[in-house]
Amino acid sequence: MTGNTHVVVAGGGYAGVMAANRLTQRDDVTVTLINPRPDFVHRIRLHQLVGGSDDAIVAYRDVLADGVRLVVDTVTRIDAAERSVTLATGGTLDYDYLIYAVGSGSAEPSVPGAAEFARPISTLEEAQRLRAALDATPATAPVTVVGAGPTGIETAAELAEQGRRVTLVCGGVLGPYLHTRGRRSVAKRLAELGVTVVDGSGAKVTAVTRDAVRLADGRELPSEVTVWTAGFNVPDLAARSGLSTDAVGRLLTDETLTSVDDERVLAAGDSAAPSNLPLRMSCLNAMPLAARAADTVLSRLAGEQPEDLHQSFYAQCLSLGRSAGVYQFANRSDVAVWLHLGDGLGARLKEAVCKGVPGHLAEEAHKPGSYRLHRMPGGVAKRRRLLRAHRAEAPAAERAA
């Protein structure tokens, strides 16, 4: 390809900003980042926004390369044949390459009453509305957090540390990703904070009312504010645009993160499904995926063969209020192992991660190409084994269906 190349990045979260910054390595590439908000949302601090210890916002000027054009708008449709995107405010933008990085949000709850009376927390606006609701509620009022993944655990701990009466409804096990040792550490800290943890087979929510949460085992928990953190979903933009997606709605790609439908469309972050074997939704994976997608574009522009995806480091870190946390290590299959760091050291590591993420983005903005996590050795062979196993299982599953 000769002349100037225009790359549009749809979505300005962790993946979108990393990809946009990395693409500025070439002077003959013009980058447009489309995002519905004028500021970068530091999503892993949203529970702190709810608790009042952070606003979870970073100015784009602090993390986005000067050469990237920011368009505050929303992509409503992708026309792959015409290589253009339609914007919510009207008009279209043409592209030579599109990086699809629209992220994820709260799953629409199917539990009766949840959509009406429970409050999600996966976006900035949702977290701000939840904060306002809590501010308008007496400190002694019961608060129920539904969902015991990272968001639920962190939100419950944050509010309990403020003296709130918090019940955490797991719907099953506390911290499903965690190793047994890490789970014990989390449970111990929640108990110290006064959080009532409701787990086990009877802990599934069957209904939410204005002032209560009902469980499968018949219990009814009083709740003046109910926080819903159970499940994530992705925007349906790819499906609505006629592009192939997985069952959840993530854009289907090959191992270079190129759409299976169009080599000019790539995906990164929570909304990518490479080889229908997506990585866990997290900022830990979003930025390496974004760097890989950007490198695929740059390789093609240079006439080189793009490298395949691999990821060689996995972990999960949780804050448990401002003074404690858990850093859970995992193996190369993204399965938690016995090793974890807790208490004050866990809190310091979590805060280092929260500060380090925008730091990585800012470094890439000032020195594009400097980010290297997606090139760490050791993950290629493991990814190939996972792919072989996945492809071997797929025909059997299809026959059974």
Secondary structure as the mmCIF struct_conf table of DSSP 4:
data_model
#
loop_
_struct_conf.conf_type_id
_struct_conf.id
_struct_conf.beg_label_comp_id
_struct_conf.beg_label_asym_id
_struct_conf.beg_label_seq_id
_struct_conf.end_label_comp_id
_struct_conf.end_label_asym_id
_struct_conf.end_label_seq_id
BEND BEND1 GLY A 3 GLY A 3
STRN STRN1 THR A 5 ALA A 10
BEND BEND2 GLY A 13 GLY A 13
HELX_RH_AL_P HELX_RH_AL_P1 TYR A 14 LEU A 23
TURN_TY1_P TURN_TY1_P1 THR A 24 GLN A 25
BEND BEND3 ARG A 26 ARG A 26
TURN_TY1_P TURN_TY1_P2 ASP A 27 ASP A 28
STRN STRN2 VAL A 29 ASN A 35
BEND BEND4 PRO A 36 PRO A 38
STRN STRN3 ASP A 39 VAL A 41
HELX_RH_3T_P HELX_RH_3T_P1 ARG A 43 ARG A 45
HELX_RH_AL_P HELX_RH_AL_P2 LEU A 46 GLY A 51
TURN_TY1_P TURN_TY1_P3 GLY A 52 GLY A 52
BEND BEND5 SER A 53 SER A 53
STRN STRN4 ILE A 57 ALA A 59
HELX_RH_3T_P HELX_RH_3T_P2 TYR A 60 ASP A 62
TURN_TY1_P TURN_TY1_P4 VAL A 63 VAL A 63
BEND BEND6 LEU A 64 LEU A 64
TURN_TY1_P TURN_TY1_P5 ASP A 66 GLY A 67
STRN STRN5 VAL A 68 VAL A 72
BEND BEND7 ASP A 73 ASP A 73
STRN STRN6 VAL A 75 ASP A 79
TURN_TY1_P TURN_TY1_P6 ALA A 80 ARG A 83
STRN STRN7 SER A 84 LEU A 87
TURN_TY1_P TURN_TY1_P7 ALA A 88 THR A 89
BEND BEND8 GLY A 90 GLY A 90
STRN STRN8 THR A 92 ASP A 94
BEND BEND9 ASP A 96 ASP A 96
STRN STRN9 TYR A 97 TYR A 100
STRN STRN10 GLY A 105 SER A 106
HELX_LH_PP_P HELX_LH_PP_P1 ALA A 107 PRO A 109
BEND BEND10 VAL A 111 VAL A 111
TURN_TY1_P TURN_TY1_P8 PRO A 112 GLY A 113
HELX_RH_AL_P HELX_RH_AL_P3 ALA A 114 PHE A 117
STRN STRN11 ALA A 118 ARG A 119
BEND BEND11 SER A 122 THR A 123
HELX_RH_AL_P HELX_RH_AL_P4 LEU A 124 ASP A 135
TURN_TY1_P TURN_TY1_P9 ALA A 136 ALA A 136
BEND BEND12 THR A 137 THR A 137
TURN_TY1_P TURN_TY1_P10 ALA A 139 THR A 140
BEND BEND13 ALA A 141 ALA A 141
STRN STRN12 PRO A 142 VAL A 146
BEND BEND14 GLY A 149 GLY A 149
HELX_RH_AL_P HELX_RH_AL_P5 PRO A 150 GLU A 161
TURN_TY1_P TURN_TY1_P11 GLN A 162 GLY A 163
STRN STRN13 ARG A 165 VAL A 169
BEND BEND15 GLY A 171 GLY A 175
TURN_TY1_P TURN_TY1_P12 PRO A 176 TYR A 177
BEND BEND16 LEU A 178 LEU A 178
HELX_RH_AL_P HELX_RH_AL_P6 THR A 180 LEU A 193
TURN_TY1_P TURN_TY1_P13 GLY A 194 GLY A 194
HELX_LH_PP_P HELX_LH_PP_P2 VAL A 195 VAL A 195
STRN STRN14 THR A 196 VAL A 198
BEND BEND17 GLY A 200 GLY A 200
TURN_TY1_P TURN_TY1_P14 SER A 201 GLY A 202
STRN STRN15 VAL A 205 VAL A 208
BEND BEND18 ARG A 210 ASP A 211
STRN STRN16 ALA A 212 LEU A 215
TURN_TY1_P TURN_TY1_P15 ALA A 216 ASP A 217
BEND BEND19 GLY A 218 GLY A 218
STRN STRN17 GLU A 220 PRO A 222
BEND BEND20 GLU A 224 GLU A 224
STRN STRN18 VAL A 225 TRP A 228
STRN STRN19 PHE A 232 ASN A 233
BEND BEND21 ASP A 236 ASP A 236
HELX_RH_AL_P HELX_RH_AL_P7 LEU A 237 ARG A 240
TURN_TY1_P TURN_TY1_P16 SER A 241 GLY A 242
STRN STRN20 THR A 245 THR A 245
TURN_TY1_P TURN_TY1_P17 ALA A 247 VAL A 248
BEND BEND22 GLY A 249 GLY A 249
HELX_LH_PP_P HELX_LH_PP_P3 ARG A 250 ARG A 250
STRN STRN21 LEU A 251 THR A 253
TURN_TY1_P TURN_TY1_P18 GLU A 255 THR A 256
BEND BEND23 LEU A 257 LEU A 257
STRN STRN22 THR A 258 SER A 259
BEND BEND24 VAL A 260 ASP A 261
TURN_TY1_P TURN_TY1_P19 GLU A 263 ARG A 264
STRN STRN23 VAL A 265 ALA A 267
HELX_RH_3T_P HELX_RH_3T_P3 GLY A 269 SER A 271
STRN STRN24 ALA A 272 PRO A 274
TURN_TY1_P TURN_TY1_P20 SER A 275 ASN A 276
HELX_LH_PP_P HELX_LH_PP_P4 PRO A 278 ARG A 280
BEND BEND25 MET A 281 SER A 282
HELX_RH_AL_P HELX_RH_AL_P8 CYS A 283 LEU A 301
TURN_TY1_P TURN_TY1_P21 ALA A 302 GLY A 303
HELX_LH_PP_P HELX_LH_PP_P5 GLN A 305 LEU A 309
STRN STRN25 ALA A 315 SER A 319
BEND BEND26 GLY A 321 SER A 323
STRN STRN26 GLY A 325 ALA A 330
TURN_TY1_P TURN_TY1_P22 ARG A 332 SER A 333
BEND BEND27 ASP A 334 ASP A 334
STRN STRN27 ALA A 336 LEU A 341
HELX_RH_AL_P HELX_RH_AL_P9 ASP A 343 HIS A 366
BEND BEND28 LYS A 367 LYS A 367
TURN_TY1_P TURN_TY1_P23 PRO A 368 GLY A 369
HELX_RH_3T_P HELX_RH_3T_P4 LEU A 373 ARG A 375
TURN_TY1_P TURN_TY1_P24 PRO A 377 GLY A 378
HELX_RH_AL_P HELX_RH_AL_P10 VAL A 380 ALA A 400
#
